[in-house]
Amino acid sequence: MISTVGVIGAGSMGTAIAQSISRRAGEVTIFGRRQEVVDSINHDSCNTNYFPGLRLNPNIRARLMNDRQDIADCEAIIIAVPSSEVRSAVNAIHDELAGKILITVAKGLEYPSLKTMSEIIRGETDNLEIACFSGPTFADEIAYGHIAGATIGVGADPSLRTTISDLFGEFILDFSGDIRAVELCGVLKNVYAIGTGMWDSVYSNHNEHYTFLNMCYKETCVFLKAVSHDKEIFTKFCCFGDFNLTANVDKSRNRTLGLMVGKKIVKTPYLEPGVTFEGSRSVKGIIELAERHNIDTPIARFVYDVLSGNNIRESVDTLIRRQS
């Protein structure tokens, strides 16, 4: 058992992960930016901003992000901030992260560098012990202890794999040695969830929905075959499971964004979103990465075109003609 784990990020996912791993760690510290959130966790055992009805386990405490000594005292650190904040968050505490086990749960692709979150963290810390966690996991369901599957992307060190397996033992786990591919699955599923929402705003029956879903998964597989050395990545929780959850369930933020754009509830262009819509920041990066590898991605381009302000109906018709 790891005696001390730090979670960088006091949002919904950070709090949920802290609650889950607290059953398998000695002490878990959530590091947040706002004093009221820290006080709520420490005084009321509750993050009232995200889970007002959930009592956190007694070995969870909170500290402000600038509490460097508490960060330095942790054996493992989980990075659970939005992808747009990963570089700045890690850079601010990089001295305290030296020699620690680092695990990212953030999903995104930095633009224009096209780096994944683990690559950003490695560059900012020079730390080689980095893993990633990805799968069909809504934060609220993790927090309340519902069964969930996840993929751990981890290197060849068997001791690190064992340690992380123990820490995330509340999940049904599978593993991949291709950390970048695991992270790219998280980026791709967000892009295609936006696309599914857009498609469903035009075509709403079951045949149409699942036809498009299959098209998205096929494009995902073509992409991963070109970039990943993990031949089983398509069957893992980070790929098939996470894509299905994000594209099919209406509480998925990226699916909801696609629906709102398709129904003209939000205006386009929509390529500079808030922190909650990871996929809309990543679509340009996925298209450029595909071009580098000579991968045809008509659905990703469809998503980009509609987010750029193109007419949804015309864009859908163009996509159908390309698939015929």
N, C-alpha and C positions, 0 to 999 in steps of 0.2 A: 504493500500500500504506500502511495505517495503521501507524505505527511502534510505538505503545504502546497496548495495549488492556487495560482492567481488567475482571475478572469478579467481581461481588459475589455471593458464595455459593460455598462449597467442597463442596457436596453433589454428587449424581450428575449433575444437569443442568448445573450450573456447570462441573464438571470435564470433562464430555463436550463442551460447547460450546467450552471453552478448547482442548481437544485438536484439535477440528475447525478452528477459526479460526487456530490457531497456524501452519498451513501458509501462511497469507495475511497474517500480521502480523509485524512485526519482533520484538516482545516481548509476551508475554501474562502478566499478573499475576492470580492468583486470590487474592481477599481472603476469609479465613475467620475464624471466631471462636475456634477451638480451636488451641492451640499445637501439639498433637501432629499435627494434620492438616497444618499449615503445615510442620512439620519433616519429615514424611514426603515431601511434595512436593519440598521443597528438597534433602533429603539423599539420597533414594532414587528421585527422579523417578517417584513413584507415590503415588496416593491410596489407601492400604491399606484405608480404611473402606468404599470403594465399588467400586473396581476394582483389587483386589490383584494381578491378573495383567497389568495394562496399564502399559507403560512410557510415561510422558509425554514429549512432544517436548522437546528441550533448551532451547528458548526460552520454556518455561513455568516460572515461579517462583511463590512464594506469600508473602503477607504477612498479618499480622493486620489485622482490619477497622479498628482504630484508627490505622493507619499513614496519616495524612492526607496527608503529602507525596507518597507513592507514588500515591495516588488522584489528587491534583492534577496529577501529571505525565502522566496518561493522556489520550490524545486522544479515546478513545471508552470508554464504560462500559456493560457488559451487566449488567442486573439479573436475577439467577438465584436468588433466594430464594423460599420459599413465599409465596403471596399474602398470608397473614396477617401476614407480617413486612415487606412492602414499605414501608409508610408509616414504620415505625420505623427501618428500615435507611437509607432515603433521607434522612429527617429528621436522622439523626445525622451525615451527611456532606454536607448540602446545599450548604454553602459551597464545597466542593471540586468540585462538579458543575457549577458555573456555566460556561456557554459550551461545554459538551462535547456530543458526540453521545451520546444515551442510548437504549439499546435494552432493552426488557423481554421476557423469555421466560416470566415468571410468568403463570399463568392463574388468574383468580378475579374475583369481584365483591365489593367491600367492602360489608358490611352494618352499619348501615342506610343508608349514603350512596348505595349503588348505583353507586359509581364503579368504573371499570375501573382496571387498574394504571397505564396511561399517564396517566390523569386524575389519579390520586394523585400520581404522579411530577411531573407538570406543576405541580400545586398546591404541592408541597413545594419545588420548585426554581425555578419561573418560567422553566424552560428550554423553549423551543419546538421544539428539534430532538430530538423523541422519536419512536421507531419501535417496532414490536413484531414478534416472530417467533413464528409458530404453525404447526403442521402435524402430520402423522402421524409423530411422532418419539419413540421410546423412547430414553432416555439411553444405555443400554448399547450400543445399535446405532450411535448417533452416535459414541460414544467409540471404537468399533472400526472406524469408517470405512465402514460399510455405506451404500449409496445411500439417500437420503431426500429427500422433497419438503417444502417449507415455503412459507408465504405471508409476505411482508414487508408489514406495514402501515406506510405512510410517506406524508408529506404531498407537496405539489406541488413541492418543491425538487428539481430534477433532479440536482444535484450530490450531495445526500444519498442519493438513490436509487442513484446510481452507486457511491458509497463503500460503502454497506451491501451492495450486490450483490457487490462485490469481496470484502468481508470474509467473506460467507457463500457464496462461490463453490463450496464443496464440496457444496452442496445443489442440487437442481433447484428453481428458484424461480418463483413467480408473485407478483403484487403487487396491492395494493389501496390506494386513497386513503382508504378509510373505516377508520381505525384502530380506532375503537370497535367496528365490526361484526366485524372480525377477532378482537378480544379477546372479544366476546360469543360467537363461534363456539366458542372454547375453554371458556367457561363452560357453554354449552348441551350440548356433547358430553359433559362430565363428568356433568351431571345425567342425561342420557339413557343414559349407560353404566351408571350405578347402576340406573336403571329396567330396562335390559335384563338385568342380573344378577338383579334381583328376579323379572322375568318368567320367565327361564330356570330359576329355582329351582322354579317351579310347572309350566311347560310346556317340555318339553325336546326335542321333535322339530324337524326342520329347517323344516317348514312354519310352525310356530308361532313359531320364532325369527325367521325372515325377515319374517313378517307384522308382528311387533312392531317389527323394525328399520325397516321401511318407514313404519310409523306414527310412529316417533320422528323420522325424517328429514322426513316431511311436516310435523310440528309445528315442527321447526326452520326449515323454509322459510317457513312462515306467519309465524313470529316475525321472521325476517330481512327479509321483504318489508315488514313494518310499520316497521322501525327503520333500515334501511340504504339508502343512496343508491347502493351498488355493485350494479348489476343482475347482475353475474357472480359474486357472492360464493358462490353455491350450488355452483359448479363448482370452487372453488379448494381447495388443500390444507388450508387452515385449517378448511374446512367439511366437505365430503364425505369427504375422506381421513382427517382426524383423528377424525371421528365413527365411521367404520368401524373404525379401529384400536382406539379406546378401548372401543367397545361389543362388539367381537367377540373380542378377544384376552385370554386368561385372565391374562396377567401385567399387565393394566391394573388399577391399584389401585381405581379407581372401580367397574369391573365386578365385581371381587372383593368389594368392600364390599356391592354389591347382592346377590350370591350368598349372602354370609354372613348378611346381614339376613334374606333370604328363607328360608334354611334354619335360622334361629334359632341360628346359631353365635355371633353377637353379639346383645346385648340392645338393644331400643329402649325409650325414645326415643334416637335417635342423631343429634342435631342440633348437638352440640358435640364434633366429632371432633378427632383429632390432625392434625398438619400435612400428612399424606400424602393426605388425602381432600378434595381441593379442592371436588368437586361437592356434598358434603353441607353445606358452609358456604354455598354459592351458591344452593341451591334456593329458599330464601325470597326472595332477591333477584330471581331470575328471575320468580317468581310475582307479586311486587309490580310489577316492571317491565312485565310483561304486562298487568296491570290498568291501569296508566297509559296504555297504548296500546290498550286494549280488545281484547286478543288472548286467544283461548281456548286454554288449555294444560292439557288434562285429564291428559296423561302426567306433566308436571311436578308437578301436584297429586297424582297417584297416588304419585309418589316421596316427596313431602313427607308424605303421609298415613302411608305405611309407616314412614318414618324417625321419625315422631311416635309410633309404637307401634300403629297400626291393624293389624288382622289381614290378612296378606298375601293369603290366598285370597279373603276378602271384597272387598278392594281391587281385586284383579285382576278379579273378576266384575263389580264396579261399572264398571270401566274398559271392559270388553268391551261391556257394555250401552250405554255412552255412544257407543261407536264404531259400533254396529250401525245 
